[in-house]
Amino acid sequence: METPAAKLVIKDRDGVIPIRLMRDYFERAMRSTDKFSSQPLGTLEGEQLAYANDETSLLWTGFALGMRCAERIHQAAAANFARRAEEEGPDTTCRYCDNDEDLIGCGQCGSELCKFHWEKYGGCCVSPKSVSA
């Protein structure tokens, strides 16, 4: 039984990850996952990304919605962190451990990581500005 292709159009908006970068992440994931590596990828048609078959289009729609949802959760968490920091004062330890030396502050969410965790996780927040496509 075939599933119909998702016809939801994911559009670029200010303040969120650009479609071009999201598409790059999606296609890299598809190519590097054995189960999906043979799926045909598509072409950009105006504002809508059309893939060669319904299954790939459905996977893209789910991936894009998940990325947008993750961004909203991250923005809410960053706003909550900033609100708590304002109410309680700044936290002077790494968000992953109790280290209070060699802290590096995140310019996006305001949290701090020790040098070890900053290097281990490649920074705090992953944003389009800190990811090279």
N, C-alpha and C positions, 0 to 999 in steps of 0.2 A: 504494500500500500504506500503510495507516494504521498509525501507531505507537500503542501503548496509552499511556494517560496514566500518568505516574509517580504512584504512590500513597504516596510517602514523605512523612511528616509532619515538617515542620521546626518545632521547639518552642523557645519562649523558655527561656533558661537564664541563671543568674547569671554575670556576667563576660563576656558576649558581646553583640554588637550585637542589639538587640531586633528581633523580627520586623516590627513596625510600621515601623521605620526602614529595614530591609532592603527591605520591600515598597515603600516610598516611592521608594528608589533604583531598584528594578527597574521600577516603573511609569513613572517619569520617563524612564528609558533606553528603554523600549518606545515611549513617546509621541514621543521626540525622534529615533528612528531610523527613517528612511524605510521600510525593509523591514518593520518591525514595527509601525508606527504604526496600521495598520488592524486589528491583532489585538485581539479582544475581551478586556477585562480582567474580573476576577471580583469576588467578594465574600468576606469573611471568614466562615467557618462554624465556629464554635467554635474549636478549636485548629488546624484545617486550613484553609489557604487554597485555595479551589477556583476555578479559572478556567473560562471558558466553553467552551474547547475543549482537546483533548489537546495540541496543539502549544504553546499558551501555558503549560499546566501543566508540560510538559516543560522549557520555557525557564525557568520560575520555579524548578523543582527544581535545574537546573544552576546557575542564578545563586546561589541560596541556599547550595548546597554549596560553590560557589566562594568566596563571602563567608566562610563558616565556615573553609574551608581557608586563606584569606588571613589570617584572624585568628590561626589557630594558627601559621602561619609568622611573622607579626609578633611574637607572644608569644615564640616560640623565639628570634627574632633579638634582641629586647629583653633576654631573659634572658642570652643569650650576650654581648651588649654589656656588660651589667652585670657579668657574671662577669669578662670581660676587663678592664674598668675597675678592678675590685677587685684583680685580679692585677697589672696593669701600671700602675695609677694613672690618674687622669683624663686624657683627651685634651683639650688646650687649643686645638684648632683646629676650625673648622667641618667638619662631616662631608662637605660637598660641595666645599670649597676649602681652601686653607692659611691663610685669614684667622684671626687670633687676637685680633681686636678686636671690640668690640660683640657678643659672643656671647650668645645666648639659650638657656637650658637647657630641654629638654623634661621636663616633670614625669612623663611616662608611661614613656619608655624611657631617659632620662638622657643622651641625646646632646645635642650643642650645634650650633647653626647661627648663622652670622653674620646680622646684621639683613637684609641683601640677600636671602639664601636663605629666611629665615623668612617674609619678606613675599612672595617669589616663590611659595613652595609653600604658603602659608597656615598655617604652623606646621610642626611635625615630624610628629607622629603624628595621624592622624585618628581620633578616638574619638567615640562617641555623645555625649559631653559637650561636644565642641568643634564639633559639626555641628548647625546649626539645621535642624529638619525643616520 
